[in-house]
Amino acid sequence: MIYFKSGSENTVLDSRDLEKGIISALEKLGVRKKVLVVPPDCTRFHSRAGELTSFIYRYYKDRLKDILPALGTHSPMTQLQLSEMFKGVPGSLFRVHDWRQDVVTIGTVPSEYIYEITNGALNYSWPAQINNLVFNGGHDLILSVGQVVPHEVIGMANYNKNILIGTGGPESINKSHFLGAVYGMELIMGKADNPVRALLNYAADSFLNHLPIIYVHTVIGRDDKGNLVVRGLFIGNDAEVFSLASELSLKVNFNVLDKPLKKVVVYLDPAEYKSTWLGNKSIYRTRMAMADKGELIVLAPGLKEFGEDKEIDRLIRKYGYRGTLETLRTIDGNEELSRNLSAAAHLIHGSSEGRFKITYCPGILTQKEIESVNFQYRDLTNMIKKYNPKNLKDGFNKVNDNEEIFFISNPALGLWASKERLI
């Protein structure tokens, strides 16, 4: 059922519109006494989920009992990050998702089904794992809040991914990420219907139907001046709410180019991107637009680590970004990678498979560290002088001696592809 919907390619929803929309939906739901909100963390700051959560708090007040940011494998948010993203919301309401310990297995998707949806590529079973508070918290309303946007693992982010992966456990996160990597990132990105989504839909239909989950989806785009604007708000409790948001997101966030790009410069906001675990969105979202033998230059002033989780960081440092075939060969008989399939999937996702060059310009990581994981290194200070984000607009730019580059100020907000890669 849809409780609220508003959006189009030209729609601009301001804060008042968002507040009216969420209140309209909440009023239709009737009286609720114990409410849980599951928003994204600060890596999705621009989703407007923080603002929506603040509106929800003002509406329910003491009936809002818990807020559980869907961290997945990300680091817990700091008090400063919480106060900046969720303005006016008491810090005492926030809970931390411990993806290794505080999860319960609520059911198992059979291996036969996974074999079927992957065309025989994989045949393991998949445990549906979610945070104990979500499953056993006794809430009479669970509001899953977030942004629908093209995504490298799931095709289109959000909907039941926010619960099943955002509050998931080690095995569920590892195996779902690996499934997407083995099936093929470029066969998944920007597609709402794909094997990973089919897996989560199976689990949600089988194991989550008794929970009072309502999905609150935003779609974010840019206006003619390059400013971020809300293009859509969709609130409901079934697949229709995701379909509506996905259809709009493809119109707003999917950028199809006439020809492959020879040189792309991506800027990673240091407040948001501190690891390649997140920063590699610059690779994921541009790879279908990159020309063979082209170069992707990543300006990453906040980059200080590879994985946000210490164990995943160690594995990235040990094995490096090495592509599909090499990673699959390494996994065979390798216990530590077999136990951490999401890390293995990340090693595949972060490689260009040798097709184009990836040059990282980090603010904190050293040249030795960058090159040890199979990226190229350039000095950030020099590259910022050459490609100053303050002087560039999103899209094509002419710089220096009439050099043409394609600039992206935030890779999380879109997906780029050349027409020839879509044939």
Backbone torsions as a table, in degrees:
resi	resn	phi	psi	omega
1	MET	NA	138.6	176.9
2	ILE	-96.0	126.8	179.2
3	TYR	-100.0	-23.5	175.7
4	PHE	-161.4	140.7	173.3
5	LYS	-150.4	135.6	176.6
6	SER	-158.4	128.5	177.9
7	GLY	162.9	151.6	174.3
8	SER	-165.6	176.3	179.0
9	GLU	-62.2	-25.7	-175.9
10	ASN	-108.3	-2.8	-179.3
11	THR	-67.9	142.7	170.8
12	VAL	-129.9	113.2	179.6
13	LEU	-101.5	121.3	177.9
14	ASP	-91.9	-175.4	-176.1
15	SER	-60.1	-39.0	178.7
16	ARG	-64.4	-39.4	178.0
17	ASP	-64.2	-41.9	179.4
18	LEU	-63.5	-42.6	-179.6
19	GLU	-66.1	-42.5	177.6
20	LYS	-62.3	-40.4	-178.8
21	GLY	-64.8	-47.1	-177.9
22	ILE	-69.2	-38.9	179.0
23	ILE	-66.0	-38.9	177.2
24	SER	-57.6	-43.6	-180.0
25	ALA	-68.6	-43.5	-177.8
26	LEU	-64.4	-36.1	178.4
27	GLU	-65.7	-34.6	178.3
28	LYS	-68.9	-24.2	-179.0
29	LEU	-78.0	-15.4	179.5
30	GLY	80.5	-173.2	-175.0
31	VAL	-68.5	131.5	174.9
32	ARG	-130.1	141.3	-172.6
33	LYS	-112.6	-19.3	-180.0
34	LYS	-140.3	100.3	-169.8
35	VAL	-110.6	138.3	173.6
36	LEU	-118.3	133.3	174.1
37	VAL	-112.3	133.1	176.9
38	VAL	-118.7	89.9	177.5
39	PRO	-94.5	173.0	171.8
40	PRO	-75.9	174.4	175.3
41	ASP	-92.2	-167.2	-174.3
42	CYS	-69.2	-12.6	175.2
43	THR	-70.7	-9.6	173.7
44	ARG	-119.8	39.5	-175.5
45	PHE	-55.4	-39.5	-174.3
46	HIS	-78.2	1.8	-179.2
47	SER	-70.8	-15.8	-172.6
48	ARG	70.5	11.5	178.6
49	ALA	-66.6	-31.5	177.4
50	GLY	-62.7	-44.0	178.5
51	GLU	-65.0	-43.0	179.0
52	LEU	-63.6	-38.6	177.5
53	THR	-64.1	-37.0	176.2
54	SER	-63.1	-39.9	176.9
55	PHE	-64.2	-40.9	179.3
56	ILE	-62.3	-41.7	178.4
57	TYR	-62.7	-44.0	-179.5
58	ARG	-63.7	-30.4	-179.2
59	TYR	-76.4	-47.5	-174.3
60	TYR	-90.1	-25.4	-177.1
61	LYS	51.8	-120.1	-173.5
62	ASP	-74.0	-3.4	174.9
63	ARG	-82.6	-15.0	171.2
64	LEU	-82.1	108.4	-171.9
65	LYS	-95.3	-31.4	-173.7
66	ASP	-147.9	143.3	171.2
67	ILE	-127.0	120.3	-176.3
68	LEU	-119.3	94.3	176.9
69	PRO	-57.5	134.6	-177.7
70	ALA	-80.0	82.8	-173.8
71	LEU	-73.2	-27.2	-168.1
72	GLY	58.7	-122.2	177.5
73	THR	-99.2	6.4	-176.7
74	HIS	-71.9	163.7	177.2
75	SER	-70.7	148.6	175.7
76	PRO	-58.4	147.6	178.5
77	MET	-73.1	145.3	175.5
78	THR	-80.5	166.1	177.6
79	GLN	-60.9	-38.2	178.7
80	LEU	-63.8	-45.0	179.2
81	GLN	-62.3	-41.1	178.9
82	LEU	-62.8	-44.3	-177.7
83	SER	-69.4	-30.6	179.4
84	GLU	-75.7	-38.3	-176.3
85	MET	-83.9	-38.4	-175.3
86	PHE	-114.3	71.7	-172.8
87	LYS	-64.1	131.1	175.8
88	GLY	82.4	1.0	-179.1
89	VAL	-96.0	127.7	-178.6
90	PRO	-59.6	135.2	179.9
91	GLY	-62.2	-23.1	-178.3
92	SER	-67.9	-14.0	-178.6
93	LEU	-84.1	-14.4	-172.5
94	PHE	-86.9	136.1	175.9
95	ARG	-115.8	154.7	-179.1
96	VAL	-106.0	127.5	176.8
97	HIS	-80.2	115.5	174.8
98	ASP	-96.8	98.7	-171.8
99	TRP	-70.1	-17.0	179.7
100	ARG	-92.0	-27.1	-171.7
101	GLN	-118.8	-43.5	-167.0
102	ASP	-96.0	53.2	-179.8
103	VAL	-130.2	156.6	175.3
104	VAL	-124.7	145.1	174.8
105	THR	-88.8	119.9	-172.7
106	ILE	-103.5	-2.4	179.4
107	GLY	165.3	173.6	-178.0
108	THR	-133.4	130.0	173.1
109	VAL	-84.8	125.7	-173.2
110	PRO	-68.6	151.7	-179.0
111	SER	-62.1	-31.4	179.7
112	GLU	-60.8	-37.5	-179.9
113	TYR	-69.7	-41.8	179.8
114	ILE	-66.9	-37.6	175.0
115	TYR	-59.5	-40.1	-179.3
116	GLU	-66.9	-47.7	-173.6
117	ILE	-76.5	-18.1	178.0
118	THR	-100.9	11.7	-179.4
119	ASN	55.3	38.4	175.5
120	GLY	85.8	3.2	-177.9
121	ALA	-71.0	-34.0	-179.1
122	LEU	-136.9	151.2	179.1
123	ASN	-140.9	26.9	175.4
124	TYR	-86.0	158.5	173.4
125	SER	-81.0	165.6	-176.5
126	TRP	-132.3	120.6	178.6
127	PRO	-83.4	126.7	173.4
128	ALA	-79.9	113.1	-177.5
129	GLN	-122.5	133.5	176.0
130	ILE	-139.7	164.4	-179.9
131	ASN	-59.3	139.3	-177.6
132	ASN	-57.8	-36.0	-179.5
133	LEU	-64.1	-37.6	179.4
134	VAL	-66.5	-43.4	-173.1
135	PHE	-83.1	-37.3	-172.9
136	ASN	-118.3	15.4	-175.5
137	GLY	-79.4	-11.2	178.3
138	GLY	70.4	24.8	179.6
139	HIS	-76.7	146.1	176.0
140	ASP	-97.5	3.0	171.5
141	LEU	-157.3	129.4	175.1
142	ILE	-120.7	115.3	-179.1
143	LEU	-102.3	110.7	178.0
144	SER	-94.4	111.0	-170.6
145	VAL	-112.6	134.9	176.9
146	GLY	175.1	-177.2	-174.3
147	GLN	-105.0	136.6	171.5
148	VAL	-93.9	123.6	-175.4
149	VAL	-157.4	152.2	177.0
150	PRO	-53.4	140.0	-172.9
151	HIS	-140.2	144.3	-172.4
152	GLU	-73.4	-28.6	-177.1
153	VAL	-97.2	-38.6	-171.0
154	ILE	-111.2	0.6	179.7
155	GLY	87.3	-62.5	173.7
156	MET	-132.4	126.5	-175.4
157	ALA	-69.8	157.2	169.4
158	ASN	89.0	-155.7	-168.7
159	TYR	60.9	-133.9	-174.0
160	ASN	-70.0	-10.9	173.6
161	LYS	-61.3	-36.0	-177.9
162	ASN	-59.1	-33.6	179.7
163	ILE	-88.9	-52.5	-170.7
164	LEU	-75.7	-24.9	176.6
165	ILE	-111.8	-44.8	-179.8
166	GLY	-60.4	-31.7	174.1
167	THR	-117.1	26.6	-175.8
168	GLY	-82.6	179.9	-178.5
169	GLY	-112.4	179.9	-173.7
170	PRO	-55.6	-50.6	-175.1
171	GLU	-71.0	-39.1	-179.2
172	SER	-67.6	-41.9	178.5
173	ILE	-67.4	-47.2	-178.4
174	ASN	-58.4	-51.0	-174.0
175	LYS	-71.2	-33.8	179.2
176	SER	-70.1	-40.9	177.9
177	HIS	-64.6	-40.6	-178.9
178	PHE	-67.3	-38.2	177.5
179	LEU	-57.0	-47.2	-179.7
180	GLY	-63.4	-39.8	-178.6
181	ALA	-66.9	-44.5	-178.3
182	VAL	-68.4	-39.3	179.8
183	TYR	-65.3	-37.3	176.6
184	GLY	123.8	112.9	-177.3
185	MET	-56.2	-41.9	-174.9
186	GLU	-75.4	-10.2	173.0
187	LEU	-90.1	-7.9	-173.9
188	ILE	-111.6	-42.9	-171.4
189	MET	-56.4	130.7	178.1
190	GLY	82.3	3.4	-178.4
191	LYS	-113.1	122.0	-179.8
192	ALA	-72.6	-23.6	-178.6
193	ASP	-109.4	109.1	-177.9
194	ASN	-159.3	170.4	-175.6
195	PRO	-60.0	-37.9	-178.8
196	VAL	-67.5	-42.2	177.4
197	ARG	-65.9	-37.9	177.3
198	ALA	-60.7	-40.3	176.8
199	LEU	-59.3	-48.6	-178.2
200	LEU	-68.5	-36.5	177.7
201	ASN	-63.7	-40.5	177.4
202	TYR	-59.4	-47.7	-178.6
203	ALA	-64.9	-43.0	-179.2
204	ALA	-64.2	-44.7	-179.8
205	ASP	-65.4	-31.5	-175.6
206	SER	-87.7	-34.0	-167.4
207	PHE	-125.3	-9.3	-176.0
208	LEU	-113.2	-5.8	-171.6
209	ASN	-59.6	-26.1	-178.1
210	HIS	-81.1	-11.1	-179.7
211	LEU	-86.5	142.2	-176.3
212	PRO	-83.0	64.1	-174.9
213	ILE	-90.7	129.0	172.3
214	ILE	-118.4	131.5	-178.6
215	TYR	-97.9	130.6	178.1
216	VAL	-116.5	109.2	-173.5
217	HIS	-114.9	131.6	169.7
218	THR	-106.0	156.9	170.1
219	VAL	-126.4	123.3	-175.0
220	ILE	-112.2	134.9	176.0
221	GLY	-137.7	-167.7	177.8
222	ARG	-119.9	145.4	175.8
223	ASP	-86.4	-174.1	-176.0
224	ASP	-63.1	-21.7	-179.8
225	LYS	-95.0	1.8	179.0
226	GLY	88.7	4.1	179.5
227	ASN	-79.2	143.6	176.9
228	LEU	-71.8	133.1	178.8
229	VAL	-138.0	154.5	176.0
230	VAL	-86.2	119.5	179.7
231	ARG	-94.6	-19.3	-178.2
232	GLY	-160.5	151.5	173.1
233	LEU	-137.5	123.4	-175.8
234	PHE	-133.1	127.7	-175.5
235	ILE	-130.6	125.5	-179.1
236	GLY	-172.5	-177.1	-174.5
237	ASN	-122.5	13.5	179.7
238	ASP	-143.0	-172.3	-172.8
239	ALA	-64.4	-22.5	-178.3
240	GLU	-61.9	-38.1	-178.3
241	VAL	-63.8	-36.5	177.3
242	PHE	-71.4	-40.1	179.6
243	SER	-61.9	-43.6	180.0
244	LEU	-62.2	-46.2	-179.3
245	ALA	-67.3	-39.1	-179.8
246	SER	-64.7	-43.0	179.7
247	GLU	-60.5	-41.5	179.1
248	LEU	-71.2	-40.4	-179.7
249	SER	-60.4	-39.4	178.5
250	LEU	-62.0	-36.3	178.2
251	LYS	-71.4	-35.4	-173.5
252	VAL	-90.2	-38.0	-169.4
253	ASN	-107.5	-10.7	-178.1
254	PHE	-97.2	117.2	-176.1
255	ASN	-109.1	111.9	-178.9
256	VAL	-100.2	124.9	-175.0
257	LEU	-107.2	150.5	-176.8
258	ASP	-68.0	-31.4	-177.3
259	LYS	-143.1	158.2	177.6
260	PRO	-62.7	154.8	-176.1
261	LEU	-99.2	129.5	-178.3
262	LYS	-83.2	-34.6	178.9
263	LYS	-141.1	121.7	179.8
264	VAL	-121.0	133.3	176.3
265	VAL	-115.6	123.2	-179.4
266	VAL	-116.2	134.5	176.7
267	TYR	-105.0	132.1	178.1
268	LEU	-109.9	113.0	179.2
269	ASP	-57.2	122.8	-176.2
270	PRO	-64.0	-22.2	177.5
271	ALA	-71.4	-22.3	-174.4
272	GLU	-110.3	-35.7	-172.1
273	TYR	-114.4	105.1	179.6
274	LYS	-118.0	-4.0	-177.9
275	SER	-139.0	157.1	173.3
276	THR	-73.4	-19.4	174.8
277	TRP	-54.5	-37.8	176.0
278	LEU	-97.5	-42.0	-174.3
279	GLY	-64.2	-21.3	178.9
280	ASN	-69.5	-0.4	168.3
281	LYS	-56.5	-28.9	176.9
282	SER	-59.9	-30.3	177.4
283	ILE	-83.7	-49.2	-175.4
284	TYR	-57.7	-47.4	-169.8
285	ARG	-79.8	-14.4	-178.3
286	THR	-109.4	-11.7	-168.8
287	ARG	-60.2	-32.0	-180.0
288	MET	-78.0	-7.7	176.5
289	ALA	-101.7	-15.2	-173.5
290	MET	-74.0	136.5	174.8
291	ALA	-76.7	149.8	172.7
292	ASP	-57.7	134.1	-177.8
293	LYS	67.2	14.3	174.5
294	GLY	-78.1	-177.2	-179.6
295	GLU	-133.7	132.2	172.9
296	LEU	-106.8	118.8	-179.6
297	ILE	-107.6	122.8	-176.0
298	VAL	-112.0	111.5	176.6
299	LEU	-87.4	110.8	-169.6
300	ALA	-130.4	74.3	-175.6
301	PRO	-63.5	-24.3	-178.8
302	GLY	-95.2	2.4	-172.0
303	LEU	-69.8	116.5	-177.8
304	LYS	-127.4	-10.0	-176.5
305	GLU	-155.8	170.8	177.7
306	PHE	-96.9	-59.0	176.9
307	GLY	-107.2	143.3	178.1
308	GLU	-74.3	-27.4	173.3
309	ASP	-87.9	135.0	-174.2
310	LYS	-59.9	-40.0	-179.1
311	GLU	-69.0	-41.8	178.6
312	ILE	-66.5	-38.7	176.5
313	ASP	-58.8	-42.9	179.2
314	ARG	-61.8	-42.1	-178.3
315	LEU	-68.0	-38.6	177.5
316	ILE	-63.2	-43.4	179.2
317	ARG	-63.9	-35.7	-176.8
318	LYS	-74.8	-42.6	-171.6
319	TYR	-104.9	-29.4	178.4
320	GLY	74.6	169.3	178.7
321	TYR	-83.9	110.8	-168.6
322	ARG	-131.7	5.6	174.5
323	GLY	90.1	173.4	-170.9
324	THR	-67.7	-56.7	-173.5
325	LEU	-63.2	-44.5	-178.5
326	GLU	-66.5	-38.7	179.2
327	THR	-67.6	-42.6	178.7
328	LEU	-63.4	-37.2	176.8
329	ARG	-65.3	-38.9	-178.8
330	THR	-68.1	-37.6	-178.7
331	ILE	-63.8	-36.0	-176.2
332	ASP	-57.8	110.6	179.7
333	GLY	80.9	4.5	-177.9
334	ASN	-100.8	107.4	-172.6
335	GLU	-66.7	-41.7	-174.4
336	GLU	-70.6	-34.4	175.4
337	LEU	-75.8	-35.8	178.2
338	SER	-62.9	-29.9	177.8
339	ARG	-80.7	-14.2	-176.2
340	ASN	-129.2	65.0	-174.1
341	LEU	-68.4	-23.6	176.2
342	SER	-68.6	-34.8	175.2
343	ALA	-66.9	-42.7	177.3
344	ALA	-60.6	-42.1	177.6
345	ALA	-61.5	-40.3	179.3
346	HIS	-63.2	-35.8	178.0
347	LEU	-64.4	-33.8	176.1
348	ILE	-72.1	-49.0	-177.1
349	HIS	-59.3	-34.9	-174.6
350	GLY	-84.6	6.0	178.2
351	SER	-104.5	147.7	173.5
352	SER	-88.3	5.2	-175.4
353	GLU	58.5	27.1	178.9
354	GLY	78.4	7.0	-173.9
355	ARG	-83.9	-35.0	177.6
356	PHE	-143.0	163.6	-176.8
357	LYS	-88.4	137.8	177.4
358	ILE	-114.9	117.4	-178.2
359	THR	-116.0	116.4	178.0
360	TYR	-98.5	137.9	177.0
361	CYS	-121.2	87.2	-171.0
362	PRO	-87.7	153.7	177.1
363	GLY	-84.6	-28.0	-172.9
364	ILE	-126.0	-45.8	177.3
365	LEU	-59.5	148.1	-176.1
366	THR	-88.9	168.8	176.3
367	GLN	-60.6	-41.5	-179.9
368	LYS	-61.0	-42.8	-179.4
369	GLU	-65.7	-45.0	-179.4
370	ILE	-62.2	-47.3	-177.4
371	GLU	-70.5	-25.1	-179.4
372	SER	-68.2	-21.0	178.9
373	VAL	-102.9	13.5	172.5
374	ASN	80.9	23.9	169.0
375	PHE	-98.8	158.8	168.9
376	GLN	-81.9	154.2	-179.4
377	TYR	-122.3	138.9	168.7
378	ARG	-138.0	151.2	-179.0
379	ASP	-69.2	128.6	-175.2
380	LEU	-63.0	-44.9	-177.3
381	THR	-57.8	-46.7	-180.0
382	ASN	-66.4	-39.5	-177.3
383	MET	-73.8	-30.9	175.4
384	ILE	-66.5	-36.5	176.4
385	LYS	-64.2	-38.2	-177.8
386	LYS	-77.2	-40.0	-178.7
387	TYR	-127.6	76.4	-177.0
388	ASN	-77.1	115.2	-178.4
389	PRO	-56.6	-29.2	-179.2
390	LYS	-67.3	-22.5	-177.7
391	ASN	-102.3	2.7	-175.7
392	LEU	-111.1	149.2	173.1
393	LYS	-109.2	153.7	177.5
394	ASP	-61.9	129.6	-178.2
395	GLY	112.0	-155.2	-176.3
396	PHE	-74.7	137.8	177.3
397	ASN	-138.1	149.6	169.9
398	LYS	-106.6	125.3	-176.9
399	VAL	-130.5	164.5	175.3
400	ASN	48.8	-123.7	-178.4
401	ASP	-88.8	58.8	177.2
402	ASN	64.4	27.1	177.2
403	GLU	-75.0	133.7	179.6
404	GLU	-95.7	127.1	174.5
405	ILE	-129.8	162.3	173.4
406	PHE	-113.4	120.9	-174.7
407	PHE	-105.9	138.3	176.7
408	ILE	-129.3	120.2	-175.5
409	SER	-84.9	-19.9	176.5
410	ASN	-156.2	104.6	-174.7
411	PRO	-68.3	-19.2	-177.1
412	ALA	-69.9	-15.8	-172.6
413	LEU	-95.7	6.6	-178.6
414	GLY	-162.7	-178.7	175.3
415	LEU	-142.5	129.8	-175.5
416	TRP	-117.2	138.6	179.4
417	ALA	-151.7	145.9	172.9
418	SER	-86.5	154.1	-176.7
419	LYS	-57.1	-38.1	-176.0
420	GLU	-66.8	-24.5	178.9
421	ARG	-79.4	-11.5	-178.0
422	LEU	-99.1	-5.1	-179.2
423	ILE	-73.7	NA	NA
